[in-house]
């Protein structure tokens, strides 16, 4: 499954589509020039238990690091993952 990204400079998302239907998505807002607020994560019931949410977080983390950005994970799922992986993600937390 390919994770795609969209970003219009104010908000964006990492998502997975199957047959042109979004089945997983993590959305974010640009808070400042160097910060992003992760505000929502949703994964279709058909994909539950496959680690798709973690894959979305991994894509977000790669994006943050490659663009020298920091994250504010307000989404409950993203927040839980960032807390669980705090040692690996401390460099990108705002």
C-alpha positions in Angstrom: 0.0 0.0 0.0 1.3 3.4 -1.0 1.1 6.3 1.4 0.4 9.5 -0.5 0.7 13.1 0.7 -1.2 16.3 0.0 -0.2 19.7 1.3 -1.5 23.2 0.3 0.7 25.2 2.6 -1.9 25.5 5.3 -3.0 22.0 5.9 -2.2 18.5 4.6 -2.6 14.8 4.9 -0.9 11.5 4.6 -3.3 8.9 3.2 -3.9 5.6 1.5 -6.4 5.0 -1.3 -7.8 1.8 -2.5 -9.8 2.0 -5.7 -9.9 5.8 -5.4 -11.4 5.7 -1.9 -9.4 7.0 1.1 -9.2 4.1 3.6 -6.6 5.7 5.9 -5.7 9.3 6.7 -3.6 11.4 9.0 -4.3 15.1 8.7 -2.2 18.1 9.9 -2.2 21.9 10.0 0.8 24.2 9.6 1.0 26.0 13.0 4.0 28.2 12.3 6.8 28.1 9.8 8.5 25.2 11.6 5.6 23.5 13.4 2.8 21.1 12.4 -0.2 20.1 14.4 -1.3 16.5 13.8 -5.0 16.8 14.3 -6.7 13.6 13.2 -6.0 10.0 12.2 -8.6 7.6 10.8 -8.2 4.0 9.5 -11.0 2.1 7.8 -12.3 -0.9 9.8 -11.2 -3.1 6.9 -7.5 -2.2 7.7 -7.6 -2.4 11.5 -4.9 -4.4 13.1 -2.5 -4.1 10.2 -0.4 -1.3 11.7 -1.6 1.2 9.1 -1.8 4.0 11.7 1.8 3.5 12.7 2.8 3.6 9.0 1.1 6.9 8.7 3.0 8.2 11.7 6.3 6.9 10.2 5.6 8.8 7.0 4.8 11.9 9.0 8.0 11.6 11.0 10.1 11.2 7.8 8.4 14.3 6.4 9.1 16.3 9.6 12.7 15.3 9.7 13.4 15.9 6.1 11.8 19.4 6.3 13.3 20.4 9.7 9.8 20.6 11.3 8.5 19.9 14.8 5.2 18.2 15.6 2.4 19.0 18.0 0.4 15.7 18.2 -3.1 16.7 19.3 -4.7 13.7 17.7 -5.2 11.1 20.4 -3.7 8.3 18.3 -0.7 10.3 17.2 -0.2 11.6 20.7 -0.2 8.0 22.1 2.4 6.8 19.5 4.6 9.8 20.2 4.5 9.1 23.9 5.2 5.4 23.4 8.1 6.2 21.0 9.3 9.3 22.8 13.0 8.4 22.7 12.9 7.9 18.9 10.7 11.0 18.3 12.0 13.5 20.8 13.9 15.3 18.1 10.7 16.3 16.3 8.4 17.1 19.2 7.6 20.8 19.6 
